[in-house]
């Protein structure tokens, strides 16, 4: 089935400025990948590493 996500949609409140800055600095604009990496690292999932930060 096309566009059948494997995970449930979640909502969080993030300021417009932070959301745009994250898109601008995330690799390929993939905010979800950065957020998922941060969560996995925070929860100490096996093999998870802290994502690298962009230049200031």
C-alpha positions as CSV (number, residue, x, y, z in Angstrom):
1,X,0.0,0.0,0.0
2,X,1.5,3.4,-1.0
3,X,2.3,5.9,1.8
4,X,1.6,3.4,4.6
5,X,3.7,4.6,7.5
6,X,5.3,2.0,9.8
7,X,4.9,4.2,12.9
8,X,2.0,6.2,14.4
9,X,2.0,9.9,13.9
10,X,3.1,11.9,17.0
11,X,2.8,15.6,17.7
12,X,5.1,18.0,19.6
13,X,5.0,21.7,19.9
14,X,8.2,23.4,18.5
15,X,8.6,27.1,17.8
16,X,8.4,28.0,14.1
17,X,12.0,29.4,14.2
18,X,13.4,26.2,15.7
19,X,11.5,24.0,13.3
20,X,12.8,26.0,10.3
21,X,16.4,26.1,11.7
22,X,16.3,22.4,12.1
23,X,15.2,21.9,8.5
24,X,18.0,24.2,7.4
25,X,20.7,22.3,9.3
26,X,19.5,18.7,9.2
27,X,21.2,16.5,6.6
28,X,19.0,16.6,3.5
29,X,16.5,18.6,5.5
30,X,15.4,15.4,7.3
31,X,14.2,16.7,10.6
32,X,12.6,13.3,11.5
33,X,16.0,11.5,11.2
34,X,17.6,13.9,13.6
35,X,14.8,13.7,16.1
36,X,14.7,9.9,16.0
37,X,18.5,9.7,16.4
38,X,18.3,12.0,19.5
39,X,15.5,9.9,21.0
40,X,17.4,6.7,20.5
41,X,20.6,8.2,22.0
42,X,18.6,9.7,25.0
43,X,17.0,6.3,25.7
44,X,20.4,4.6,25.4
45,X,19.3,2.2,22.7
46,X,22.0,-0.3,21.6
47,X,24.2,1.2,18.9
48,X,22.6,4.7,19.1
49,X,25.0,7.6,18.8
50,X,24.5,11.3,19.4
51,X,24.0,12.9,16.0
52,X,26.7,15.4,15.0
53,X,25.8,19.0,15.4
54,X,26.0,21.5,12.5
55,X,28.5,24.3,12.5
56,X,27.3,27.4,14.5
